[in-house]
Amino acid sequence: MNSNSPATTPQPPFPEQSQKVPGTTDGMDPSPDHGESSYRGSGRLEGKRAIITGGDSGIGRAVAIAFAREGADVLVSYLCEHEDARETARWIEKEGRKAILEPGDISDAAHCRSVIDSAVKKLGGIDILVNNAAHQMTFEKLEDIPDEEWEKTFATNIHAMFYLAKAAAPHMTDGGSIINTASINSDQPNPALLAYATTKGAIQNFTAGLAQLLAEQKIRVNCVAPGPVWTPLIPATMPPEDVAQFGKDYPIGRPAQPAELAPPYVMLASDEASYISGATVAVTGGKPFI
């Protein structure tokens, strides 16, 4: 699915760089590959209606492009990165699919319900919910983590998943799919990302429990656990010297490009995955996920 071969995919060291939170795609060097020129669809999601949080950039944009090329209409939920969101919408619409943009803060329960209402009204229903948006910040010492930062990370990364799933489930029919973005931090927490890593562990547990809770409604719930991925979140939340070496310590020796994450989301969203629920699909560049 990715046009870059392992030999030509960008390798660290990268230029040292930083951005203001939440970061933008245009500010990244090298520019991420979202599958714009490489992903080829085959109708696996024909006629489906999807919501993708954090769909403006990174993994979310790659999934949005792939979903559109597989035949789905997409609502893109995002915080405030309007230019990135419009670019994602452009790629969706280029495939002849409907693109709905919904800016706002998903840490707010009322906004989450508004996102679901918008999808029902503007897409005509919901078949797929991708809970992908996340917040992270790096702290070297426990005492450096502000209470507000801890609360914001949980509100964005895990509370929002609950609000969105609770609001979406009544609108999802037999064959509906909820896909949550976890992380290798679910299993191997990075101490410098304590709040983020803790929420990712909660997401994996939430996924397993929700899969059982919604099984009777024939709604499948799974999660994807990425390793390092080259997205705007990295230069926006990590020290420049760490950005330069990002992903170097993984067996493959580099971070994933967002395009390399899209295929498992497509698989889990498709009817081909009808017996897969409660699973974690690890995409970790050779690093064991237990």
Secondary structure in CASP SS format (residue, H / E / C, confidence):
PFRMAT SS
TARGET T0000
AUTHOR 0000-0000-0000
METHOD secondary structure of the structure
MODEL  1
M C 1.00
N C 1.00
S C 1.00
N C 1.00
S C 1.00
P C 1.00
A C 1.00
T C 1.00
T C 1.00
P C 1.00
Q C 1.00
P C 1.00
P C 1.00
F C 1.00
P C 1.00
E C 1.00
Q C 1.00
S C 1.00
Q C 1.00
K C 1.00
V C 1.00
P C 1.00
G C 1.00
T C 1.00
T C 1.00
D C 1.00
G C 1.00
M C 1.00
D C 1.00
P C 1.00
S C 1.00
P C 1.00
D C 1.00
H C 1.00
G C 1.00
E C 1.00
S C 1.00
S C 1.00
Y C 1.00
R C 1.00
G C 1.00
S C 1.00
G C 1.00
R C 1.00
L C 1.00
E C 1.00
G C 1.00
K C 1.00
R E 1.00
A E 1.00
I E 1.00
I E 1.00
T E 1.00
G C 1.00
G C 1.00
D C 1.00
S C 1.00
G H 1.00
I H 1.00
G H 1.00
R H 1.00
A H 1.00
V H 1.00
A H 1.00
I H 1.00
A H 1.00
F H 1.00
A H 1.00
R H 1.00
E C 1.00
G C 1.00
A C 1.00
D E 1.00
V E 1.00
L E 1.00
V E 1.00
S E 1.00
Y E 1.00
L C 1.00
C C 1.00
E C 1.00
H H 1.00
E H 1.00
D H 1.00
A H 1.00
R H 1.00
E H 1.00
T H 1.00
A H 1.00
R H 1.00
W H 1.00
I H 1.00
E H 1.00
K H 1.00
E C 1.00
G C 1.00
R C 1.00
K C 1.00
A E 1.00
I E 1.00
L E 1.00
E E 1.00
P E 1.00
G C 1.00
D C 1.00
I C 1.00
S C 1.00
D C 1.00
A H 1.00
A H 1.00
H H 1.00
C H 1.00
R H 1.00
S H 1.00
V H 1.00
I H 1.00
D H 1.00
S H 1.00
A H 1.00
V H 1.00
K H 1.00
K H 1.00
L H 1.00
G C 1.00
G C 1.00
I C 1.00
D C 1.00
I E 1.00
L E 1.00
V E 1.00
N E 1.00
N C 1.00
A C 1.00
A C 1.00
H C 1.00
Q C 1.00
M C 1.00
T C 1.00
F C 1.00
E C 1.00
K C 1.00
L H 1.00
E H 1.00
D H 1.00
I C 1.00
P C 1.00
D H 1.00
E H 1.00
E H 1.00
W H 1.00
E H 1.00
K H 1.00
T H 1.00
F H 1.00
A H 1.00
T H 1.00
N H 1.00
I H 1.00
H H 1.00
A H 1.00
M H 1.00
F H 1.00
Y H 1.00
L H 1.00
A H 1.00
K H 1.00
A H 1.00
A H 1.00
A H 1.00
P H 1.00
H H 1.00
M C 1.00
T C 1.00
D C 1.00
G C 1.00
G C 1.00
S E 1.00
I E 1.00
I E 1.00
N E 1.00
T E 1.00
A C 1.00
S C 1.00
I H 1.00
N H 1.00
S H 1.00
D C 1.00
Q C 1.00
P C 1.00
N C 1.00
P H 1.00
A H 1.00
L H 1.00
L H 1.00
A H 1.00
Y H 1.00
A H 1.00
T H 1.00
T H 1.00
K H 1.00
G H 1.00
A H 1.00
I H 1.00
Q H 1.00
N H 1.00
F H 1.00
T H 1.00
A H 1.00
G H 1.00
L H 1.00
A H 1.00
Q H 1.00
L H 1.00
L C 1.00
A H 1.00
E H 1.00
Q H 1.00
K C 1.00
I C 1.00
R E 1.00
V E 1.00
N E 1.00
C E 1.00
V E 1.00
A E 1.00
P E 1.00
G C 1.00
P C 1.00
V E 1.00
W C 1.00
T C 1.00
P C 1.00
L H 1.00
I H 1.00
P H 1.00
A H 1.00
T H 1.00
M C 1.00
P C 1.00
P H 1.00
E H 1.00
D H 1.00
V H 1.00
A H 1.00
Q C 1.00
F C 1.00
G C 1.00
K C 1.00
D C 1.00
Y C 1.00
P C 1.00
I C 1.00
G C 1.00
R C 1.00
P C 1.00
A E 1.00
Q C 1.00
P H 1.00
A H 1.00
E H 1.00
L C 1.00
A H 1.00
P H 1.00
P H 1.00
Y H 1.00
V H 1.00
M H 1.00
L H 1.00
A H 1.00
S C 1.00
D H 1.00
E H 1.00
A H 1.00
S C 1.00
Y C 1.00
I C 1.00
S C 1.00
G C 1.00
A C 1.00
T E 1.00
V E 1.00
A E 1.00
V E 1.00
T C 1.00
G C 1.00
G C 1.00
K C 1.00
P C 1.00
F C 1.00
I C 1.00
END
